[in-house]
Each structure stands twice: as structure tokens, then as C-alpha cells.
Amino acid sequence: METNREPHYLSARVRERLTEDERTAEQGLQVVVRGDVIYLRGTVASEERRRRIEEVAAEICPDHEIRDETTLIDLHRPEGEERLP
Amino acid sequence: MTCVAAVADIHLGKDVCGRFRKSLEGITERAEVLLLGGDLTRHGTVEEGRAVADEFRDLGLPVVAVLGNHDYHSDAQDEITAMLEDAGVIVLEGDNVVLDLNGVRLGIAGTKGFGGGFAGRSASEFGEPEMKRFYHLTKELSTGLAMALKDLDTDLKIALTHYSPVKETLEGEPSEIYPFLGSYLLAEAIDQGDVDLAIHGHAHLGSERGVTPGGVSVRNVALPVLRQAYALYRLTGAEAM
């Protein structure tokens, strides 16, 4: 089905592609469309994965500016522990 | 007292191989067992499964895992399970394991679980065949968890799933997708099983802490929720023993 360019449909389509495209396979990312700008938010594991996300989003929305606001995952060791009864 | 380390949704791939293992340095001094709540890979390929097996082999403490939906994506879940088991990781699906941790017997029952939603707003086994199959699987896996818990007679019991048993640990996710993130049937199984702690992943935007209707602590250990390599939970119930 051809992608409707309305922001409502466009954000849904980008989100689905980020999950289904083999290059990204990312669930749980947020996609917000405001005017000609697409904002990508959420957490990703590496700079390479971030580049892939931008690449896939740009393919679907070549006329939009992609603003990648994702953050890189933090793998520091835990400082404390939780005590449970 | 028994200290449990737990994490889920590590989504290992070539680009991050070895990074996670580095963050596990020193874990044997802090925990007696490591639990992995599924989504260990990105695409569920054999290659990624091998990377996960290498990441968790010979850590010096028992590693117990369930698979997640990503680990099923390439239909290689059986091969991934076999590779993890070859590396010494215990993989649960509708079964359990009993570990003797410094004299405390810890029972862990696990399943991937599935979606369907939460009490009053859940799916049902009705209508199209696809819908019936979807909810039938949720029922089947939840029943598997209940049976695996029932078989345990240990000092401490943990339920390990990928999908969430409760809504509380999904807070932060859009409520419209809750039915894809978990099922109350998992909580019902946990509440029947005299469980001390329930661990799950899957909900990257969710919250860490919740509780079942029966009062069992639930922890969402998805890596993006924890914002650290793993969480540590000390079960003080063992003090009385």
C-alpha cells in the first residue's frame, strides 16, 4: 500500500519499517512527525544502529529532515542492589 | 541471602559483541545467578545466537534464560536454544530448574509468555482462526508456567518471562499496545505459584517496578529501562532459613 504523506500515517509507517527492516529490527522507538521534520527517539545499542535507523527513516521520507534524538544504551555496572522480602 | 542479577533485551549483534561481556566483569562477587529475560538477539539468527552463547559462556555463575520474540524471528529458536545450552546456559520454556546456591535452594520457572492484554481488557479465544491461535498460545504458555511453578518445592521461587505479567511495569509505554506486551494470565500463574520474585523484559519504555494482584514483586529488567548492564535483587526471604 502506498504511504499516505499525512503525518499520522507517515509516523506509523516509519515505526513499522524500523521494526520490520532487517537493517534495523528496532521495536520501541518513537517516531514523531512535525511539519517537514521527523524526530526519532528511544534507546539504541550502538552508533552503527543509529546510522541504520536514520538511513531507513530517510528512505521512507526523502522530503523530510530526520532529527535523530535517540540515546545510546548505558552498560555501566550497577552501583547498588535492591533488597526484597 | 541470595543475590540475583537480571537483565533482558540485550539484542546482541556483531556490532556490540564482547561489549556486554565486559560489563559483566566482577559479577560473581555480586550475584549468585544471572537471569536473562529474552530478546537476546536482534533478528533471531543462528549467527546472533552463537554470539550470545559466547557472551555468556564460562561466567563462573549459573546463567538461566528464556527467549524473547526477537529470538523467534528467523525460526531458529531451537538452534539458538541448543547453542546456549552447549555454552552452559539453562534455557527455560514451560519448565524449571533448581539451583543450590550456598545451601539455599532456588527454583526458577520460565516461559517466553505472550500477549493478550490485562484483566477486563484482554483478548479472547474467539472469532477468526488467527485470533484464536494467538490467544490459545498465551493460554498454553501461561499454563506451562503455572505447571512449572507448581512442580517446585524450593526455599525461593522466581518466575522468569519475556512478556509482562502486569500493567504497572509497562507504565511509559503507550497504553494502546499493552495487549502486545503481556498478559494477566502470566500474573495468575505467578500468584498461584507462591513466587518470591517475577522478572520480565520486552517493554523498553516501561518501568522497573510493579506487583501482581497477589502481591508478588515484578521487575522489568529490559536494558533500556535499567539504564545499566544489569539489576541486582537480594532476596532476604532466605534469611529465615
Boltz contact constraints between the chains, C-beta under 6 A:
constraints:
  - contact:
      token1: [A, 25]
      token2: [B, 42]
      max_distance: 6.0
  - contact:
      token1: [A, 25]
      token2: [B, 43]
      max_distance: 6.0
  - contact:
      token1: [A, 28]
      token2: [B, 204]
      max_distance: 6.0
  - contact:
      token1: [A, 28]
      token2: [B, 205]
      max_distance: 6.0
  - contact:
      token1: [A, 43]
      token2: [B, 224]
      max_distance: 6.0
  - contact:
      token1: [A, 45]
      token2: [B, 16]
      max_distance: 6.0
  - contact:
      token1: [A, 46]
      token2: [B, 15]
      max_distance: 6.0
  - contact:
      token1: [A, 46]
      token2: [B, 16]
      max_distance: 6.0
  - contact:
      token1: [A, 48]
      token2: [B, 15]
      max_distance: 6.0
  - contact:
      token1: [A, 73]
      token2: [B, 223]
      max_distance: 6.0
  - contact:
      token1: [A, 74]
      token2: [B, 227]
      max_distance: 6.0
  - contact:
      token1: [A, 75]
      token2: [B, 23]
      max_distance: 6.0
  - contact:
      token1: [A, 75]
      token2: [B, 229]
      max_distance: 6.0
  - contact:
      token1: [A, 76]
      token2: [B, 228]
      max_distance: 6.0
  - contact:
      token1: [A, 77]
      token2: [B, 23]
      max_distance: 6.0
  - contact:
      token1: [A, 77]
      token2: [B, 229]
      max_distance: 6.0
  - contact:
      token1: [A, 78]
      token2: [B, 228]
      max_distance: 6.0
  - contact:
      token1: [A, 78]
      token2: [B, 232]
      max_distance: 6.0
  - contact:
      token1: [A, 81]
      token2: [B, 232]
      max_distance: 6.0
  - contact:
      token1: [A, 81]
      token2: [B, 234]
      max_distance: 6.0
  - contact:
      token1: [A, 82]
      token2: [B, 233]
      max_distance: 6.0
  - contact:
      token1: [A, 83]
      token2: [B, 234]
      max_distance: 6.0
  - contact:
      token1: [A, 83]
      token2: [B, 236]
      max_distance: 6.0
  - contact:
      token1: [A, 84]
      token2: [B, 217]
      max_distance: 6.0
  - contact:
      token1: [A, 84]
      token2: [B, 233]
      max_distance: 6.0
  - contact:
      token1: [A, 84]
      token2: [B, 235]
      max_distance: 6.0
  - contact:
      token1: [A, 85]
      token2: [B, 236]
      max_distance: 6.0
